[in-house]
């Protein structure tokens, strides 16, 4: 069995296991319904550009739906340990690295399905209300640049950290980190929320879609952020995601060697 077969097999298994979780679907839909009542990008006048409403909706979706994604991705390794699936997989030919890459890709793809459905429903409503389809490319570009790098970042930590932490503790710390490291204003309390290491996508949102700092477009926005800083933030988030998965692979290899 070559590494590609191991990767595709692990990806398919993880995708099927994650996509079947009713609780994940319910949580995404409920979160989308709850927070759209407080942040309604479609309630603004039609005279405002549709692209502004879509970018704002992307920022809102990333702000709250990424939390749901992180929580439901956190038990993937521990579930395998609890059900003894990891022992079965360990007895099969194929490298640990390929299985971890498959777990990462399959899990995030399955989690993206309900997230994209909620996000897409908001985009469709906005396009219908503004009677335009010209802003559809903006929705695709906004999701790819504002939301996706942060989701890759969240997935890596949510798969790796519970391998060494008690699952409820990680989930509690993750929620605290999300609001501390992304939404807490820089008003004396040390926080990462104003740095390029913010998976909520503030630098990408401002730098790519709102360089003039117009109100009601990015939530949160980073005043003065440039497109170059947006690219730097994207690359940093992706690079850290790769590094975290590499450290997980090394840690699990060390643990297996000690057994």
PLY file of the C-alpha trace (Angstrom):
ply
format ascii 1.0
element vertex 259
property float x
property float y
property float z
element edge 258
property int vertex1
property int vertex2
end_header
0.00 0.00 0.00
1.64 3.26 -1.13
1.41 6.59 0.63
-1.16 8.00 -1.80
-3.53 5.09 -1.10
-3.07 5.60 2.63
-3.77 9.31 2.26
-6.91 8.86 0.14
-8.20 6.08 2.39
-7.70 8.14 5.54
-9.25 11.21 3.90
-12.33 9.27 2.82
-12.77 7.68 6.24
-12.44 11.01 8.07
-14.79 12.74 5.66
-17.50 10.10 6.12
-17.18 10.05 9.90
-17.31 13.84 10.22
-20.03 14.54 7.67
-22.43 12.16 9.44
-22.37 14.05 12.74
-25.85 15.47 13.23
-24.71 17.58 16.14
-22.24 19.40 13.88
-24.94 20.21 11.32
-27.32 21.41 14.03
-24.62 23.59 15.62
-23.66 25.28 12.35
-27.25 25.98 11.34
-28.20 27.21 14.82
-25.15 29.47 15.04
-25.86 30.90 11.61
-29.48 31.65 12.51
-28.64 33.16 15.89
-25.92 35.54 14.82
-27.58 36.70 11.62
-30.28 38.15 13.85
-27.68 40.45 15.43
-25.49 41.10 12.37
-27.69 41.39 9.31
-25.65 42.44 6.28
-28.81 42.35 4.18
-30.65 44.89 6.32
-28.65 47.83 4.95
-30.08 50.03 2.16
-29.94 48.76 -1.40
-28.01 51.89 -2.34
-24.93 50.52 -0.59
-22.73 48.21 -2.71
-23.59 44.52 -2.62
-19.88 43.71 -2.34
-19.73 45.52 1.03
-22.61 43.41 2.36
-20.96 40.20 1.15
-17.57 41.06 2.65
-19.26 41.93 5.94
-21.19 38.64 5.88
-17.93 36.75 5.24
-16.31 38.42 8.23
-19.30 37.62 10.46
-19.40 34.00 9.27
-15.70 33.58 10.02
-16.05 35.22 13.42
-18.59 32.74 14.76
-18.64 29.67 12.52
-14.90 29.08 12.90
-15.50 28.54 16.63
-17.97 25.75 15.83
-15.48 24.23 13.38
-12.69 24.20 15.95
-14.83 22.54 18.61
-16.10 19.78 16.32
-12.65 19.06 14.88
-11.05 18.70 18.29
-12.06 15.10 19.00
-10.85 13.44 15.82
-7.68 11.86 17.27
-9.22 11.08 20.64
-12.23 9.42 19.00
-9.88 7.08 17.13
-8.13 6.24 20.40
-11.42 5.67 22.20
-12.80 3.36 19.51
-9.45 1.58 18.98
-9.38 2.64 15.36
-5.85 3.99 15.75
-4.64 0.52 16.76
-6.19 -0.98 13.64
-4.68 1.72 11.43
-1.31 1.32 13.12
-1.28 -2.37 12.25
-1.82 -1.64 8.55
1.01 -0.81 6.16
1.44 2.86 5.44
3.12 5.82 7.06
1.83 7.84 9.98
2.40 11.06 8.04
0.07 10.02 5.22
-2.65 9.07 7.73
-2.33 12.40 9.54
-2.51 14.34 6.27
-5.57 12.33 5.33
-7.16 12.99 8.70
-6.50 16.72 8.32
-7.85 16.98 4.78
-10.87 14.72 5.29
-11.89 16.41 8.52
-11.68 19.96 7.23
-13.46 19.12 3.97
-16.36 17.54 5.85
-16.55 20.46 8.27
-16.54 22.93 5.39
-19.71 21.42 3.92
-22.21 22.72 6.54
-20.15 25.89 7.03
-20.30 26.66 3.30
-24.02 25.90 3.17
-24.69 28.47 5.90
-22.32 30.96 4.28
-23.76 30.31 0.82
-27.32 30.83 2.05
-26.36 34.31 3.23
-24.61 35.09 -0.06
-27.62 33.95 -2.10
-29.94 36.11 -0.01
-27.71 39.15 -0.51
-27.45 38.61 -4.26
-31.21 38.16 -4.52
-31.96 41.28 -2.47
-29.56 43.40 -4.54
-30.78 41.74 -7.77
-27.25 41.09 -8.99
-24.85 38.23 -9.62
-21.85 40.45 -10.29
-20.81 40.27 -6.65
-20.60 36.45 -6.67
-16.84 36.45 -7.50
-16.36 38.74 -4.50
-18.02 36.12 -2.28
-15.69 33.41 -3.57
-12.60 35.60 -3.23
-13.63 36.83 0.23
-14.14 33.32 1.57
-10.86 32.07 0.08
-8.81 34.92 1.52
-10.61 35.95 4.72
-12.00 32.66 6.03
-10.05 29.75 4.56
-6.53 30.52 5.92
-7.95 30.89 9.42
-9.90 27.65 9.10
-6.74 25.82 8.04
-5.03 27.27 11.11
-7.87 26.30 13.45
-8.04 22.77 12.02
-4.35 22.13 12.59
-4.48 23.17 16.25
-7.80 21.40 16.89
-6.41 18.11 15.57
-2.96 18.40 17.14
-3.49 19.87 20.61
-6.06 17.33 21.93
-3.48 14.61 21.27
-1.66 15.97 24.32
-4.42 17.83 26.20
-7.66 16.75 27.85
-10.34 17.40 25.22
-12.74 19.57 27.32
-9.77 21.62 28.50
-8.64 22.28 24.93
-12.15 23.26 23.83
-12.45 25.67 26.76
-9.02 27.18 26.03
-9.78 27.40 22.32
-12.96 29.43 22.90
-11.09 31.71 25.27
-8.22 32.12 22.81
-10.59 32.90 19.94
-12.16 35.87 21.66
-8.92 36.99 23.35
-6.72 36.61 20.28
-9.15 37.93 17.69
-11.86 40.16 19.15
-10.37 41.73 22.29
-9.49 45.40 21.65
-5.92 46.46 22.25
-6.70 48.64 25.25
-4.00 47.73 27.72
-4.55 43.98 27.97
-1.96 42.03 25.93
-3.64 40.38 22.96
-2.87 39.00 19.51
-5.98 40.58 18.01
-4.13 43.44 16.32
-1.31 41.35 14.85
-1.07 39.48 11.56
-1.42 36.26 13.58
-5.21 36.58 13.66
-7.12 33.71 12.01
-10.29 35.79 12.04
-8.98 37.48 8.87
-9.03 41.17 9.78
-5.86 41.99 7.85
-7.06 40.21 4.70
-10.50 41.80 4.94
-9.16 45.34 5.25
-6.12 44.99 3.00
-7.92 43.27 0.11
-11.49 44.57 0.28
-11.57 47.74 2.39
-8.26 49.62 2.12
-10.02 52.95 2.70
-11.31 51.76 6.08
-14.99 52.30 5.30
-17.34 51.59 8.22
-19.56 48.51 8.14
-17.43 46.39 5.80
-14.96 44.45 7.95
-15.77 43.05 11.38
-13.26 43.36 12.87
-11.23 45.58 10.60
-7.61 46.62 11.03
-7.22 50.32 10.37
-4.35 50.99 7.98
-3.85 47.35 7.00
-2.41 46.94 3.51
-2.73 44.19 0.90
0.89 43.20 1.57
0.11 42.70 5.24
-2.92 40.65 4.20
-0.67 38.37 2.13
1.79 38.13 5.03
-1.02 37.13 7.39
-2.29 34.47 4.98
1.17 32.97 4.46
1.90 33.00 8.20
-1.35 31.22 9.07
-0.78 28.53 6.42
2.88 28.08 7.42
1.97 27.69 11.10
-0.72 25.15 10.15
1.90 23.05 8.34
4.34 23.42 11.23
1.74 22.31 13.81
0.90 19.16 11.81
4.62 18.44 11.41
5.11 18.74 15.18
2.13 16.44 15.74
3.68 13.86 13.43
7.02 14.06 15.28
5.30 13.86 18.67
3.24 10.79 17.73
6.29 9.10 16.21
8.20 9.68 19.46
5.27 8.33 21.50
4.99 5.21 19.34
8.73 4.61 19.56
8.56 4.72 23.37
5.84 2.08 23.52
0 1
1 2
2 3
3 4
4 5
5 6
6 7
7 8
8 9
9 10
10 11
11 12
12 13
13 14
14 15
15 16
16 17
17 18
18 19
19 20
20 21
21 22
22 23
23 24
24 25
25 26
26 27
27 28
28 29
29 30
30 31
31 32
32 33
33 34
34 35
35 36
36 37
37 38
38 39
39 40
40 41
41 42
42 43
43 44
44 45
45 46
46 47
47 48
48 49
49 50
50 51
51 52
52 53
53 54
54 55
55 56
56 57
57 58
58 59
59 60
60 61
61 62
62 63
63 64
64 65
65 66
66 67
67 68
68 69
69 70
70 71
71 72
72 73
73 74
74 75
75 76
76 77
77 78
78 79
79 80
80 81
81 82
82 83
83 84
84 85
85 86
86 87
87 88
88 89
89 90
90 91
91 92
92 93
93 94
94 95
95 96
96 97
97 98
98 99
99 100
100 101
101 102
102 103
103 104
104 105
105 106
106 107
107 108
108 109
109 110
110 111
111 112
112 113
113 114
114 115
115 116
116 117
117 118
118 119
119 120
120 121
121 122
122 123
123 124
124 125
125 126
126 127
127 128
128 129
129 130
130 131
131 132
132 133
133 134
134 135
135 136
136 137
137 138
138 139
139 140
140 141
141 142
142 143
143 144
144 145
145 146
146 147
147 148
148 149
149 150
150 151
151 152
152 153
153 154
154 155
155 156
156 157
157 158
158 159
159 160
160 161
161 162
162 163
163 164
164 165
165 166
166 167
167 168
168 169
169 170
170 171
171 172
172 173
173 174
174 175
175 176
176 177
177 178
178 179
179 180
180 181
181 182
182 183
183 184
184 185
185 186
186 187
187 188
188 189
189 190
190 191
191 192
192 193
193 194
194 195
195 196
196 197
197 198
198 199
199 200
200 201
201 202
202 203
203 204
204 205
205 206
206 207
207 208
208 209
209 210
210 211
211 212
212 213
213 214
214 215
215 216
216 217
217 218
218 219
219 220
220 221
221 222
222 223
223 224
224 225
225 226
226 227
227 228
228 229
229 230
230 231
231 232
232 233
233 234
234 235
235 236
236 237
237 238
238 239
239 240
240 241
241 242
242 243
243 244
244 245
245 246
246 247
247 248
248 249
249 250
250 251
251 252
252 253
253 254
254 255
255 256
256 257
257 258
